[in-house]
Amino acid sequence: MRVTSKGQVTIPQHIREKLGIAPYSEVDFVEDDKRVYIIKKDVRARNENIFDKLRGTATVRMTTDDIMALTRDE
């Protein structure tokens, strides 16, 4: 397998299918001595972390009715 000038490689189709790697999937590279492994990221854990980081960051105090009034054409 050849690396492009941009540092890209093509993951063979049978490996993508086996690991469930689809377009826009996220992967990690793990180094072990002289080898590098590609591992598919766990999207569920990542999404939970995103919500945990954003929890409590809203600064505007609005009711649901206030928000709905802003989104409607009245």
C-alpha contacts under 8 A as a table, 3 or more apart, distances in Angstrom:
res1	aa1	res2	aa2	distance
1	M	9	V	7.22
1	M	10	T	7.84
2	R	9	V	6.55
3	V	6	K	7.80
3	V	7	G	5.59
3	V	8	Q	5.49
3	V	9	V	5.16
4	T	7	G	5.18
4	T	8	Q	5.19
4	T	9	V	6.59
5	S	8	Q	7.39
11	I	15	I	6.75
11	I	16	R	6.49
12	P	15	I	5.50
12	P	16	R	6.40
13	Q	16	R	5.04
13	Q	17	E	6.10
14	H	17	E	5.16
14	H	18	K	6.10
15	I	18	K	5.02
15	I	19	L	6.12
16	R	19	L	5.32
16	R	20	G	5.70
16	R	21	I	4.73
16	R	22	A	6.98
17	E	20	G	5.01
17	E	21	I	6.36
17	E	22	A	7.95
18	K	21	I	7.88
19	L	40	K	7.05
21	I	25	S	5.74
21	I	40	K	6.99
22	A	25	S	5.45
25	S	40	K	7.54
25	S	41	K	7.91
26	E	40	K	6.21
26	E	41	K	5.58
26	E	43	V	7.90
27	V	38	I	6.55
27	V	39	I	5.45
27	V	40	K	4.30
27	V	41	K	5.02
28	D	38	I	5.72
28	D	39	I	5.14
28	D	40	K	6.27
28	D	41	K	6.31
29	F	36	V	6.40
29	F	37	Y	5.52
29	F	38	I	4.69
29	F	39	I	6.29
30	V	36	V	5.51
30	V	37	Y	5.02
30	V	38	I	6.40
30	V	39	I	7.41
31	E	34	K	7.33
31	E	35	R	5.91
31	E	36	V	4.53
31	E	37	Y	6.42
32	D	35	R	5.21
32	D	36	V	6.13
32	D	37	Y	7.77
42	D	45	A	5.70
42	D	46	R	6.56
43	V	46	R	5.01
43	V	47	N	6.09
44	R	47	N	5.21
44	R	48	E	6.26
45	A	48	E	5.19
45	A	49	N	6.31
46	R	49	N	5.16
46	R	50	I	6.37
47	N	50	I	5.08
47	N	51	F	6.47
48	E	51	F	5.31
48	E	52	D	6.19
49	N	52	D	4.96
49	N	53	K	6.13
50	I	53	K	5.23
50	I	54	L	6.38
51	F	54	L	5.13
51	F	55	R	5.97
52	D	55	R	5.32
54	L	57	T	5.62
55	R	58	A	7.90
58	A	61	R	7.98
62	M	66	D	5.85
62	M	67	I	6.59
63	T	66	D	5.13
63	T	67	I	6.44
64	T	67	I	5.15
64	T	68	M	6.12
65	D	68	M	5.06
65	D	69	A	6.09
66	D	69	A	5.16
66	D	70	L	6.47
67	I	70	L	5.22
67	I	71	T	6.57
68	M	71	T	5.18
68	M	72	R	6.28
69	A	72	R	5.36
69	A	73	D	7.98
69	A	74	E	7.62
70	L	73	D	8.00
